[in-house]
Amino acid sequence: MQRDILIIGCGIFGAAIAWTMGRRGLGHRVLIVDRQPPASGATSRAAGLVTQVRSDPTLQSLAGETLAAMDVLKGHFGEDVGCHHAGALHVGPLTQQEALTSMLAVCTAAGIPGQWQDKAQVLAQSPWLNPEAFDIAAFFPGECFVDPYLLASAYLRGARQMGARLQLDTRVAHITHHAGAVTGVALEDGTVLPARKVVNAAGAWSNLLSFELGLPLPMAPVRSQYWITERSPEFSPGDPIVFMTDIRAYARPEVGALLFGIRENAPAVAAPRELPENLQGFVFDAADPDGWGNLAEAFEPLSRYFPAIERIGIAHYITGPSNYTPDGQPIVGACAAIEGLLVATGCNGSGITYSAGVGRLITELICGETPFVDASRLDPSRALQVDPFSPAFLQSCAHARATKSTG
Ligand SMILES: Cc1cc2nc3c(=O)[nH]c(=O)nc-3n(C[C@H](O)[C@H](O)[C@H](O)COP(=O)(O)OP(=O)(O)OC[C@H]3O[C@@H](n4cnc5c(N)ncnc54)[C@H](O)[C@@H]3O)c2cc1C
């Protein structure tokens, strides 16, 4: 049978969709195309946090699917995705008590375990934290982090084993349609690949394909970044993830060092049309190529929680585009204006976390089933009036990252 379901992009979303289609017995109908090696876009740059502790039930469910998929990948397919079941601590001052109490209540109601911890318990798990910096702490034992490249590769290997085909060095120039229905994609060399369903999972480049169809996606590639310290004995591989809630920073262990990220006050944002195909060496902000300006801004609050940052050096800096939307919701679903066209992007810094949930949602929509979550707020057509390339819109997406909470 002809492969009539075509997925553009083999990042974590494309791979997870192909995997979920395969689990439904539809793998032999799936073709994934990418112009770059699999997972070489935003995916391989992610910090790998997979966090279900969220106040939004839809996003919580998407994350839950990824946790379940990792169990299947390991149990049935023998795939190790580098998962560290470390749990996550949320720490903060008393001003955060109401928010954290409410998060605990939401999680308890959803069956996600979590409990308050005292300072002695916190310090036993994360000795690098300064006990003077926080008053309250809650621990969520189900949270974890993975190697995002391994997770994407595992989805892809599973999908291929279940019949999906991957075609690399393939540049999609346009999505084609006729009489209100998608017909396939046209490649840059003029070849046409026919398909009855096309999923635009082209990450930070998705808007370049959607916009010309009159379907602007309300998102922009905002700089996401983190730093990894030098190795030091105070960090252990089994340490939990720590969210410093009031300063919008997080940290997790990384091979004997500490990986930490911050949410900047004014994140850099890229003009989508200027984003190169290969992100190697791409600089978001020529005036601050390595994010030192952002780190300097965050240094005082960060060193309150993590005093050792003043003596332990920084060994690595990682950055990449994360697609933020002004409303903080991903963009996942069918495009009403063109039958057979679906979109999966706009991850708001959580694409690894949502991956299998997004895969399931897209699969259910392709199969004409009622989605397992309320996907109305993820609708790709929710802001057709926006100009996603205008400076004002790009800034609204940067603002969404700056103000994003940890939950
Ligand atoms: C520094 C950083 C830290 C992050 N940390 C986390 C985290 O801790 N937890 C978490 O859940 N998320 C995190 N994220 C977000 C996560 O990385 C993204 O949400 C996720 O990788 C997006 O996956 P994707 O498949 O949409 O995009 P990508 O991985 O970028 O894949 C898109 C693919 O589409 C291909 N493509 C594009 N256009 C075309 C075309 N025209 N033709 C053919 N192929 C095309 C590209 O080559 C690429 O391979 C982080 C992101 C960054 C940058």
The ligand as a Gaussian input file, in Angstrom:
#p B3LYP/6-31G(d) Opt

LIG

0 1
 C       18.201000      24.546000      25.287000
 C       16.873000      23.818000      25.269000
 C       16.471000      23.117000      26.389000
 C       15.247000      22.407000      26.378000
 N       14.912000      21.656000      27.473000
 C       13.773000      20.924000      27.444000
 C       13.447000      20.080000      28.535000
 O       14.184000      19.989000      29.536000
 N       12.296000      19.357000      28.470000
 C       11.460000      19.428000      27.392000
 O       10.411000      18.774000      27.402000
 N       11.759000      20.212000      26.322000
 C       12.896000      20.961000      26.320000
 N       13.215000      21.751000      25.252000
 C       12.271000      21.839000      24.129000
 C       12.464000      20.671000      23.161000
 O       13.808000      20.549000      22.800000
 C       11.611000      20.928000      21.941000
 O       10.298000      21.163000      22.354000
 C       11.567000      19.736000      20.993000
 O       12.847000      19.246000      20.739000
 C       10.874000      20.149000      19.697000
 O       10.904000      19.035000      18.847000
 P       10.428000      19.173000      17.356000
 O       10.382000      17.805000      16.814000
 O        9.210000      20.007000      17.307000
 O       11.572000      20.072000      16.650000
 P       13.040000      19.728000      16.133000
 O       13.742000      18.796000      17.039000
 O       13.723000      21.018000      15.859000
 O       12.790000      18.940000      14.770000
 C       12.264000      19.567000      13.622000
 C       12.847000      18.844000      12.423000
 O       12.202000      19.325000      11.244000
 C       13.146000      19.342000      10.195000
 N       12.684000      20.255000       9.147000
 C       12.369000      21.558000       9.297000
 N       11.960000      22.072000       8.142000
 C       12.036000      21.085000       7.222000
 C       11.762000      21.022000       5.836000
 N       11.308000      22.089000       5.163000
 N       11.969000      19.855000       5.195000
 C       12.434000      18.769000       5.858000
 N       12.711000      18.774000       7.197000
 C       12.500000      19.914000       7.856000
 C       14.406000      19.809000      10.882000
 O       15.562000      19.471000      10.128000
 C       14.335000      19.109000      12.227000
 O       15.025000      17.886000      12.231000
 C       14.423000      22.453000      25.227000
 C       14.832000      23.173000      24.101000
 C       16.049000      23.829000      24.102000
 C       16.477000      24.555000      22.867000

